[in-house]
Amino acid sequence: MPKLKSRKAAAKRFRRSGSGKIMRRKAFKNHLLQHKGTDRKNRLSKAAVTSEADAENVELMLPYL
C-alpha cells in the first residue's frame, strides 16, 4: 500500500502533545497588539488543546502525526 500524504497546511499548524492530544496555536496574537494587555498576550501565547470534534478531522489530515 502506498504512503499517505499529509496536508501540509495542517502539518504546520498542529502538533502532538506528550499525552497524545493534538495541540494548536491560539488566535488573535498576530497584529494590533498595542491595545491588548500583557496578561492577555501571555495567555494567547500558550498552546491549546484541539476540541474533540476537530481532532478527528486533524487525524485524517495528518495520518502519521
C-alpha positions in Angstrom: 0.0 0.0 0.0 1.4 3.4 -0.9 2.3 6.0 1.7 -0.3 8.7 2.5 0.4 12.3 2.0 -0.1 14.8 4.9 -2.0 18.1 4.4 1.0 20.5 4.6 -1.2 23.4 5.9 -2.3 21.2 8.8 1.2 19.9 9.4 2.4 23.5 10.0 -0.5 24.2 12.5 -0.8 21.2 14.7 1.5 19.2 17.0 1.0 16.1 19.1 1.5 16.6 22.9 3.2 14.1 25.1 0.0 12.6 26.2 -1.2 12.2 22.6 -3.6 15.1 22.3 -3.4 17.4 19.3 -2.3 20.9 20.2 -3.0 24.1 18.3 -2.0 27.8 18.5 -4.4 30.4 19.7 -5.8 33.2 17.5 -5.5 37.0 17.9 -1.8 37.3 18.5 -0.6 38.5 15.1 -1.1 42.2 15.0 -2.9 45.1 16.8 -1.1 44.1 20.0 -0.6 47.6 21.4 -4.0 47.8 23.0 -4.1 44.2 24.3 -2.9 43.7 27.9 0.2 41.8 28.8 -1.7 39.1 30.7 -3.9 38.6 27.6 -0.9 38.3 25.3 0.8 35.8 27.6 -2.4 33.7 27.7 -2.6 33.8 23.9 1.0 32.6 23.6 0.3 29.3 25.2 -0.8 26.2 23.1 -4.3 25.0 23.4 -5.8 21.5 23.0 -7.9 21.0 19.9 -11.5 20.1 20.6 -12.6 16.5 20.2 -14.8 17.3 17.2 -11.9 19.0 15.3 -9.3 16.4 16.4 -11.0 13.7 14.3 -10.6 15.9 11.2 -7.0 16.7 12.0 -6.2 13.0 12.4 -7.4 12.4 8.9 -5.3 15.3 7.5 -2.2 14.1 9.3 -2.0 10.3 9.1 1.4 10.0 10.6 1.1 12.6 13.4 
